[in-house]
Amino acid sequence: MDVVNENFYQLLPEIEQAIAECDFIAIDGEFTGLHNGTMVSIFDTAAQYYQKLRSNCMDFLMVQFGLCTVKYNAEKKKFTYRAYNFYTFPKPMSRYAPDCRFLCQSSSMEFLSNHNFDFNKLFKHGIPFLTVPDEQVLQNELLNRYKQNCLQAQTPSKVSECIPIPDNHKAEIETACEKVKELLESETISEVIIAEKTNSFVRKLIYQEVYNRYSDTKVSLQSRIVEDIGNVMVAFKGRTKLLMAQERMEREQIELEKAVGFSAVLKKIIASNKPIVGHNMTLDVCHMIHQFCLPLPSSYSDFQAMVKTISYRFLDTKYISGTEPLKGYFGSTVLNDLKKSLAEQCQNYTDLEPEVPEVGYSEDISKLHDAGYDAYLTSTVFVNLCNLYAKVKGIKEHISTDSSYLKQYENKLYMIRYNEDPCLNLNGPEPQLQRSHVYHITFPPEWKTIDITNIFSPFTNVFIKYINDTSAWVALRDGSQAKAMNKILPKLQALHKNIMLLPWSVYYKDTLTSNVPTATKRKISNCSSPPPKDNVDSSIAENSSDDGHTPEKIPRISRGRRVSKGGTISPILEGDESTELDADSSTVSNITDVDSKNNSVATPSYAQTLKTKKDADTAELKTIFPVASWD
């Protein structure tokens, strides 16, 4: 069910009841962008990953929030659900509400458009929201205005120097005073509009003349904004200024509650303390907190603590399906692919039934990337992942979100990683990570994958992750070879003048100390605080800095065919386009053949050119690695 500003308050009691009665909540979000120039890396520590999301993703807007509440009936052994699709947009509901700015990314906007996102519904009927600090500021300002109005109401009016009325306004002022006179003489009318479409100067003149002619104990004036008319002046008979101050506060309190809008749903979710399920949900959780609750903290440890105040248990279906013991059952962990695989493999596949048709979805693939539908899909996938887990482990009982069987997946949000536990663990400090086998390489734009693998040809297997057209991360498959690699590193650098090859720790140390500014758009909030110290192994930590980092900044733009397209790594990337290659002659030959078939003009690669340049340095490398294929 689509929820917009017009039906939000009508549905809010129903939504709050659904949250209170459910067993778990599934969420999903759609955004105006994913990253602002700085890519996450598969070699990031949890703290680095979080800092990149916080600094470069929070200036975008979550424009749809999908919520699916799920209940399990133990007697009937069936699941029922209610799904809601909220359009959220920060339009100011009063003159005191903040007027937010946010970023848009063209690729993300195109993605939404291609999946039938209704932008008119968003901008015209989107539900406003406020963070807790913004709400508190507006609440304090409201109380201060009320106190000031009450004080003015109890203070006798002082006669101030009169402002001369310009000739072009005399008729308008006189008409307003006549209407006030008619109001005071009438026995049936208690209020009347005495001027329409006024500006501040005219309103001041009206106040002056009315209170000069009539006592402020007999008549009270107030300016209002009336739909289709604009700013008007209203005169009231027999109402004290104190009463009008009270009425004004009540009106502004209602406006403030409307401005809080969708944030009221988040407050209910927090109060319910129900388990929250998502798919690849790290970005969803960050935006949910930052946009509707509190600004994300600068420290990763503070973020871990803050997330726990939202719910005691988060479960990520992408992490569950991508780790043991279920990892081998799925060729793809894309949400819709998971659903299809589970339907094929689970004999006891469970369909969720809507409590009422209005809050349900049909099996309609065209609804993919509608946040409400994806939240429903996530609920279905989670329930059937539990069924598959029970089958694999031989568990006969029903596995609920509170089950101890899911303890190993609790509070672990999926993040992209290479050969490590792929999660942002909210349960505690991250274990020490090995990065001594990881290198950052900068190379000419015409290079291909084979040119990079040739540099690492003494080693049998490398993993390449492109950052852009001129830089990449390279990891040795066998980490024990890092010591030997570091030994020949100066020789390699001397041999290849047109590259820069740095160990992971040295690269981050250099980028931190260089203090190169990152060009970014204007931000909604200041997110420039340095990240905390990362947990890395001692061999890296001694060369690392605690002040933060400057990660990759330039999205890769393709300039020609390459074996690995690399590409930019987004926080919600479903597939990995990295290359893992054996650096042996057979692999080199195969790749070269492929390139020759796809290029009309055969140009010699750097690897082929290198074969003809055997000098003393190359000979020395042979003595260090006699088993490598140098010829």
C-alpha positions in Angstrom: 0.0 0.0 0.0 1.3 3.4 -0.9 1.4 5.9 2.0 1.6 9.6 1.2 1.0 12.8 3.2 -2.8 12.8 2.5 -3.5 9.3 4.0 -0.6 9.0 6.4 -2.3 10.3 9.6 -5.4 8.2 8.8 -3.3 5.1 8.5 -0.9 5.9 11.3 -2.9 4.1 14.1 -3.2 1.0 11.9 0.6 1.1 11.2 1.5 1.6 14.9 -0.8 -1.4 15.8 0.8 -3.6 13.1 4.3 -2.8 14.5 3.2 -3.5 18.0 1.7 -6.9 17.2 4.2 -8.3 14.7 7.0 -10.8 15.3 9.5 -9.0 13.1 9.8 -6.0 10.8 11.4 -6.1 7.3 12.6 -2.8 5.8 13.9 -1.5 2.5 14.8 1.9 1.0 15.2 3.6 -2.3 17.6 6.6 -2.6 18.5 9.6 -4.8 22.1 8.3 -4.9 24.5 5.8 -3.5 27.9 7.5 -3.3 29.4 10.9 -3.6 32.8 10.3 -5.3 34.4 8.0 -2.7 34.1 4.2 -3.3 34.1 1.6 -0.7 36.8 -1.0 -1.1 36.7 -4.8 -0.6 39.8 -4.3 1.6 38.3 -1.7 3.9 38.1 -2.4 7.6 34.7 -2.0 9.2 35.6 1.5 10.5 36.8 2.6 7.1 33.7 1.2 5.4 31.5 3.1 7.9 33.4 6.3 7.5 33.0 6.2 3.7 29.2 5.6 4.0 28.9 8.4 6.6 30.9 11.0 4.7 29.8 10.2 1.1 26.3 8.6 1.2 24.3 10.5 3.7 23.8 13.7 1.6 21.5 11.6 -0.6 17.8 11.2 0.3 15.8 8.0 1.1 12.7 8.8 -1.0 10.9 5.5 -0.3 10.8 3.5 2.9 9.4 0.0 2.7 7.9 -1.5 5.9 6.6 -5.1 6.2 5.3 -6.3 9.5 5.1 -10.1 9.8 3.2 -12.3 12.3 3.4 -16.1 12.8 0.3 -18.0 13.8 1.6 -21.1 15.6 -1.8 -22.9 15.6 -2.4 -22.5 11.9 1.4 -22.5 11.1 1.2 -19.7 8.7 2.6 -16.2 8.3 0.6 -13.1 7.6 1.9 -9.6 6.8 1.1 -6.0 6.2 3.3 -4.1 3.7 3.5 -0.3 3.4 5.4 1.8 0.9 6.1 5.3 2.3 7.0 8.2 0.0 9.2 10.5 2.2 10.2 14.0 1.2 11.5 16.8 3.5 9.2 19.7 2.5 8.9 22.3 5.3 5.4 22.1 6.8 5.8 25.5 8.5 7.9 28.6 8.2 10.0 27.4 11.1 10.8 23.9 9.8 14.2 23.4 8.1 14.4 23.7 4.4 16.7 20.7 3.6 19.1 20.3 0.7 20.1 16.9 -0.7 22.1 15.4 -3.6 21.0 13.4 -6.6 23.0 11.0 -8.6 22.0 10.8 -12.3 22.5 7.0 -12.5 20.3 6.4 -9.4 17.6 8.8 -10.7 17.6 7.0 -14.0 17.3 3.6 -12.1 14.3 4.8 -10.2 12.7 6.2 -13.4 13.3 2.9 -15.2 11.4 1.1 -12.4 8.4 3.3 -12.6 9.1 5.5 -9.6 6.5 8.2 -9.3 8.4 11.5 -8.8 5.3 13.6 -8.9 3.8 11.6 -6.0 7.1 12.1 -4.1 7.4 15.9 -4.5 3.7 16.7 -4.3 2.5 14.2 -1.7 5.7 13.0 0.1 5.5 12.7 3.9 7.7 15.2 5.7 10.0 14.1 8.6 12.3 15.6 11.3 15.2 14.2 13.2 15.0 14.3 17.0 17.4 17.3 17.3 15.5 19.3 14.7 12.2 18.5 16.4 13.6 19.6 19.8 14.9 22.9 18.4 11.4 23.6 16.9 9.7 22.6 20.1 11.9 25.0 22.1 11.4 27.8 19.7 7.6 27.2 19.9 7.7 27.4 23.7 9.8 30.6 23.7 7.4 32.3 21.3 4.5 31.3 23.5 6.1 32.7 26.6 6.9 35.9 24.7 3.3 36.3 23.5 2.0 35.7 27.0 4.3 38.3 28.4 3.2 40.8 25.7 -0.5 40.0 26.4 -0.1 40.8 30.1 1.9 44.0 29.4 -0.1 47.2 28.7 0.3 48.5 25.1 2.8 51.4 24.8 2.0 54.3 22.6 4.8 54.5 20.0 5.5 57.1 17.4 3.0 56.8 14.6 4.1 55.9 11.1 2.7 58.3 8.5 0.3 56.4 6.2 1.3 56.8 2.5 -1.5 58.0 0.2 -1.5 54.8 -1.8 -2.4 52.8 1.4 -4.9 55.1 3.0 -8.0 53.6 1.4 -6.9 50.0 2.3 -6.2 51.0 6.0 -9.5 52.9 6.2 -11.4 49.9 4.8 -9.8 47.6 7.4 -10.8 50.0 10.3 -14.4 50.2 9.0 -14.7 46.4 9.0 -13.4 46.4 12.6 -16.1 49.0 13.5 -18.8 46.8 11.9 -17.5 43.8 13.9 -17.7 45.6 17.2 -21.3 46.8 16.5 -22.5 43.4 15.3 -24.1 41.0 17.8 -23.7 37.9 15.8 -20.2 38.1 14.2 -17.1 37.3 16.3 -14.4 37.5 13.7 -13.9 38.9 10.3 -11.1 39.2 7.6 -10.3 42.9 7.4 -7.5 42.7 4.7 -6.3 40.2 2.2 -2.9 39.7 0.4 -1.1 42.0 2.7 2.6 42.6 3.2 4.4 43.2 6.5 4.3 47.0 6.1 0.6 47.2 5.5 -0.1 44.8 8.4 2.0 47.1 10.7 -0.1 50.1 9.6 -3.4 48.2 10.3 -2.2 47.2 13.8 -1.3 50.8 14.4 -4.6 52.4 13.3 -6.9 49.8 14.8 -5.3 49.9 18.2 -5.2 53.7 18.1 -9.0 53.9 17.4 -10.2 50.9 19.5 -9.0 49.4 22.8 -7.0 46.2 22.5 -9.3 44.8 25.2 -12.2 45.0 22.7 -10.6 43.7 19.6 -7.6 41.5 18.7 -5.8 41.2 15.4 -4.0 38.3 14.0 -2.3 37.5 10.6 -3.0 34.1 9.0 -2.1 32.3 5.8 -5.3 31.1 4.0 -5.1 28.7 1.2 -5.8 30.2 -2.3 -5.8 33.7 -0.7 -2.4 34.2 1.0 -1.6 36.3 4.0 -4.7 37.9 5.6 -5.5 40.0 8.6 -8.3 38.7 10.9 -10.0 40.8 13.7 -11.6 39.0 16.7 -14.1 40.4 19.1 -14.1 39.6 22.8 -10.9 37.5 22.8 -8.0 38.4 25.0 -4.4 38.4 23.7 -3.6 35.7 26.3 -6.3 33.4 24.8 -5.1 34.1 21.3 -1.5 33.3 22.4 -2.8 29.9 23.7 -4.7 29.2 20.5 -1.6 30.1 18.4 0.5 27.7 20.3 -2.0 24.9 19.8 -2.0 25.6 16.1 1.8 25.6 15.9 1.9 22.4 17.9 -0.3 20.7 15.4 2.0 22.0 12.6 5.0 20.7 14.4 3.4 17.2 14.7 2.7 17.3 11.0 6.3 18.3 10.3 7.5 15.3 12.4 5.6 13.1 9.9 7.2 9.8 9.1 9.7 10.1 12.0 6.7 9.1 14.2 6.9 5.6 12.5 10.6 5.3 13.5 9.7 6.2 17.1 7.2 3.4 17.1 9.7 0.9 15.7 12.2 2.0 18.4 9.6 1.7 21.1 8.5 -1.8 19.9 12.1 -3.1 20.0 11.2 -5.8 17.4 13.8 -7.6 15.3 14.5 -5.9 12.0 15.2 -7.9 8.8 16.7 -6.4 5.6 18.6 -7.4 2.5 22.0 -5.9 2.0 20.7 -3.5 4.6 23.8 -1.5 5.7 22.8 1.6 3.7 19.2 1.2 4.7 20.1 1.2 8.4 22.4 4.2 8.0 19.9 6.3 6.2 17.0 5.3 8.5 18.9 6.6 11.5 20.5 9.6 9.9 17.4 10.9 8.1 14.6 10.1 10.6 16.3 9.8 14.0 19.8 11.2 14.7 22.8 12.3 12.8 25.3 9.4 12.4 28.1 9.7 14.9 31.7 10.2 13.8 33.0 7.1 15.7 32.3 3.6 14.4 32.0 2.3 18.0 29.4 5.0 18.7 27.5 3.9 15.6 27.5 0.3 16.8 25.9 1.5 20.1 23.4 3.8 18.3 22.1 1.0 16.1 21.4 -1.1 19.2 19.0 1.6 20.4 16.9 1.1 17.3 16.6 -2.7 17.7 18.3 -5.4 19.7 18.6 -7.7 16.7 19.2 -7.0 13.0 19.2 -9.9 10.5 20.6 -9.4 6.9 19.3 -12.0 4.4 22.2 -11.3 2.0 24.7 -12.1 4.8 22.7 -15.2 5.8 22.5 -16.5 2.3 26.2 -15.7 1.5 27.8 -17.5 4.5 27.8 -21.1 5.8 25.9 -23.3 5.9 23.7 -21.9 3.2 26.3 -20.3 0.9 26.5 -23.3 -1.4 22.8 -23.4 -2.2 22.7 -20.1 -4.2 24.4 -19.0 -7.4 23.3 -15.4 -6.8 22.3 -13.6 -3.6 20.3 -10.9 -5.5 17.0 -10.6 -3.7 14.7 -11.8 -6.5 17.1 -14.6 -7.4 17.2 -15.8 -3.8 13.4 -16.0 -3.8 13.4 -18.1 -7.0 16.2 -20.4 -5.7 14.4 -20.9 -2.4 11.1 -21.7 -4.2 12.9 -24.4 -6.2 14.9 -25.9 -3.4 12.5 -25.8 -0.4 9.9 -28.5 -0.3 8.2 -26.7 2.6 8.4 -23.3 0.8 6.2 -20.8 2.7 4.1 -18.1 1.1 3.2 -15.1 3.3 -0.5 -14.1 3.2 -1.6 -10.5 3.5 -3.9 -9.8 6.5 -6.1 -7.8 4.2 -5.8 -7.4 0.4 -5.1 -3.6 0.7 -1.8 -4.2 2.5 -0.6 -7.1 0.3 1.3 -7.6 -3.0 0.8 -10.0 -5.8 3.7 -11.9 -7.4 4.4 -9.1 -9.8 8.0 -8.7 -10.9 7.2 -5.2 -12.2 7.0 -4.1 -8.6 10.7 -4.9 -8.0 12.6 -1.9 -6.5 9.4 -0.6 -5.0 10.5 -0.3 -1.4 7.3 -1.8 0.0 7.4 -4.7 -2.4 11.1 -5.3 -1.7 10.4 -5.3 2.1 7.7 -8.0 1.5 10.1 -10.0 -0.7 12.8 -9.7 2.0 10.2 -11.1 4.6 9.5 -14.0 2.3 13.2 -14.8 1.7 14.0 -14.6 5.4 11.2 -17.0 6.4 12.3 -19.5 3.7 16.0 -19.1 4.6 15.0 -20.2 8.1 13.2 -23.2 6.6 16.2 -24.1 4.5 18.5 -23.7 7.6 16.3 -26.0 9.6 16.4 -28.6 6.8 20.2 -28.4 6.5 20.7 -28.6 10.3 18.0 -31.2 10.8 16.0 -28.9 13.1 12.3 -29.9 13.5 11.0 -26.9 15.4 10.0 -23.5 14.0 12.9 -21.0 13.8 11.7 -17.6 14.9 13.7 -14.3 14.8 14.4 -14.7 18.5 15.8 -18.3 18.0 19.3 -19.1 19.3 19.9 -20.8 15.9 20.3 -17.4 14.3 22.7 -16.1 16.9 25.6 -16.4 14.4 23.9 -14.0 12.0 22.7 -11.5 14.7 23.7 -7.8 14.1 25.9 -8.6 11.1 25.2 -6.3 8.2 26.5 -7.3 4.8 29.5 -5.5 3.4 31.8 -6.4 0.4 35.0 -8.1 1.4 37.6 -10.4 -0.1 38.3 -13.7 1.6 37.0 -12.4 5.0 33.7 -12.5 6.9 31.6 -10.1 4.7 29.9 -8.2 7.4 29.8 -5.0 9.5 29.7 -6.6 12.9 27.6 -4.5 15.4 28.3 -6.9 18.3 31.8 -5.7 19.2 35.3 -4.8 18.0 36.5 -6.1 14.7 39.2 -8.8 14.8 42.6 -7.9 13.5 42.7 -8.0 9.7 45.6 -9.0 7.5 46.5 -6.4 4.8 50.2 -7.1 4.4 49.4 -9.0 1.2 47.5 -6.1 -0.4 49.0 -3.5 -2.8 47.9 -0.3 -4.4 49.1 0.1 -8.0 48.9 3.2 -10.2 49.5 2.5 -13.9 49.1 4.1 -17.4 45.5 4.3 -18.7 46.3 2.1 -21.7 47.2 -0.9 -19.5 45.2 -4.1 -19.5 44.8 -6.8 -16.9 47.6 -8.8 -18.3 50.0 -5.9 -17.8 49.2 -5.9 -14.1 49.4 -9.6 -13.7 52.8 -9.5 -15.3 54.1 -7.3 -12.5 53.1 -10.0 -10.1 54.2 -12.9 -12.3 56.6 -14.4 -9.6 53.5 -15.2 -7.7 51.0 -17.9 -8.8 47.7 -16.2 -8.0 46.5 -12.6 -7.6 43.2 -10.8 -7.2 42.7 -7.5 -8.9 40.0 -4.9 -8.0 40.0 -1.9 -10.3 39.4 1.6 -8.7 39.5 3.5 -12.0 41.3 3.4 -15.3 44.7 4.2 -13.7 44.6 2.5 -10.3 43.7 -0.8 -8.7 44.1 -3.0 -5.6 46.0 -6.2 -6.0 46.0 -8.9 -3.4 48.2 -12.0 -3.3 46.1 -15.1 -3.0 48.8 -16.6 -0.8 49.4 -14.1 2.0 52.7 -15.9 3.0 54.3 -14.5 -0.1 54.0 -10.9 1.1 57.4 -10.9 2.7 59.1 -12.0 -0.5 57.0 -9.5 -2.5 58.1 -6.6 -0.2 61.7 -7.7 -0.7 61.6 -7.2 -4.4 59.3 -4.2 -4.3 62.1 -1.6 -4.8 63.5 -3.6 -7.7 60.1 -3.8 -9.4 59.5 -0.1 -8.9 63.0 0.7 -10.4 62.3 -1.6 -13.4 58.8 -0.2 -14.2 59.2 3.6 -14.1 55.6 4.3 -15.2 53.9 2.7 -12.3 53.6 3.3 -8.5 53.3 0.2 -6.4 52.7 0.6 -2.6 51.7 -1.8 0.2 48.3 -1.2 1.7 49.7 0.4 4.9 52.1 2.7 3.1 49.4 3.9 0.7 47.1 4.9 3.5 49.9 6.5 5.5 50.9 8.6 2.4 47.4 9.6 1.6 46.7 10.6 5.2 49.8 12.7 5.6 49.4 14.4 2.2 46.1 16.0 3.3 44.8 16.2 -0.2 41.3 17.8 0.0 38.4 15.8 -1.5 36.2 17.8 -3.8 32.6 17.2 -2.7 29.2 18.8 -3.1 27.8 21.1 -0.3 26.7 18.8 2.5 23.5 18.8 4.5 25.5 18.2 7.7 29.1 18.4 8.6 30.6 15.0 8.3 34.3 15.8 8.3 35.3 14.2 11.6 38.2 11.8 11.4 37.5 8.1 11.5 38.6 6.0 14.5 41.7 3.8 14.4 41.1 0.6 12.4 41.8 -2.9 13.6 44.6 -4.3 11.5 47.4 -6.7 12.1 50.6 -5.3 13.9 52.7 -5.5 10.7 50.3 -2.9 9.2 49.4 -0.9 12.2 53.0 0.3 12.8 52.9 2.1 9.4 49.3 3.4 9.7 47.9 6.7 10.9 45.0 7.1 13.3 43.8 10.3 11.7 41.6 8.9 9.0 42.1 8.1 5.3 41.7 9.4 1.8 40.1 6.6 -0.2 39.7 6.2 -3.9 37.9 9.2 -5.3 37.4 8.8 -9.1 34.8 6.4 -10.6 36.2 4.3 -13.3 35.3 5.3 -16.8 35.8 2.7 -19.5 38.2 3.7 -22.3 38.5 0.3 -24.0 38.0 -3.3 -23.4 39.6 -4.8 -20.4 39.4 -8.4 -19.0 38.1 -7.0 -15.7 35.7 -4.0 -16.0 36.4 -3.2 -12.4 33.9 -0.5 -12.0 32.9 1.5 -9.0 32.0 -0.4 -5.9 28.7 0.8 -4.4 27.6 -0.1 -0.9 24.7 -2.1 -2.3 26.5 -3.8 -5.2 25.0 -7.2 -5.9 27.8 -8.6 -8.1 31.5 -8.3 -8.1 33.3 -7.6 -11.3 36.8 -8.2 -9.9 39.4 -10.4 -11.6 41.1 -13.3 -9.9 43.9 -14.6 -12.2 46.7 -17.1 -12.1 49.8 -15.2 -13.2 51.1 -18.0 -15.4 51.9 -18.1 -19.1 48.8 -20.0 -20.0 46.5 -17.4 -18.5 48.5 -14.6 -20.2 48.1 -16.4 -23.5 44.4 -16.8 -23.2 43.8 -13.2 -22.3 46.0 -12.0 -25.1 44.0 -14.1 -27.6 40.7 -12.7 -26.3 42.0 -9.1 -26.7 43.3 -9.8 -30.2 39.8 -11.0 -31.3 38.1 -7.9 -30.0 40.5 -5.2 -31.3 40.7 -4.4 -35.0 44.2 -3.1 -34.6 46.5 -5.4 -32.7 48.7 -3.3 -30.4 51.4 -4.9 -28.4 50.6 -5.0 -24.7 53.0 -3.8 -22.0 53.7 -7.5 -21.2 54.7 -8.3 -24.7 57.0 -5.2 -24.8 58.5 -6.3 -21.5 59.6 -9.6 -23.0 62.2 -7.7 -25.2 63.6 -5.7 -22.3 65.8 -8.1 -20.4 68.3 -6.1 -18.4 70.4 -6.6 -15.3 67.4 -5.9 -13.0 65.4 -8.6 -14.6 68.2 -11.0 -14.3 68.5 -10.2 -10.6 64.7 -10.9 -10.1 65.3 -14.3 -11.7 67.8 -15.2 -9.1 65.3 -14.4 -6.4 62.4 -16.3 -8.0 64.0 -19.0 -10.2 60.7 -20.9 -10.5 58.8 -17.9 -12.1 58.2 -17.8 -15.8 60.2 -14.7 -16.9 61.1 -15.9 -20.4 
